[in-house]
Amino acid sequence: MQREIYKLDATDKAPGRLATEISMLLQGKNRADWSPEKDNGGIVEVSNVEKIKITGKKLEQYIYYRHSGYPGGLKEKKMKELTPEEIVKHAVWKMIPKNRLRTPRIKRLRFV
């Protein structure tokens, strides 16, 4: 299967708005033959990701949580501790459906 390559420019785009666009392309929802059980999305290359627009006090106040599964295992990181690539990748990861196609789809996201 020949996958299409989509090139996006992240300059002055909010991470969430950019992530919705990326997740639609990774899932292949822009194609006429889209089907939820098929993985026929394209490859997405994002450039200028360091120029994303983060408004307000999100860099200081927004917190990413994860849990190890053990009691007291809640970990947290502030947005300023992450790189712009990690911020966008995390947003896309949360927007892709939670099924077995999630990992192969996120592997087609590239930052140039």
Secondary structure, 3 states (H helix, E strand, C coil): CCCCEEEEECCCCCHHHHHHHHHHHHHCCCCCCCCCCCCCCCEEEEECHHHCCCCCCHHHHCEEEEECCCCCCEEEEEHHHCCHHHHHHHHHHHHCCCCCCHHHHHCCEEEC
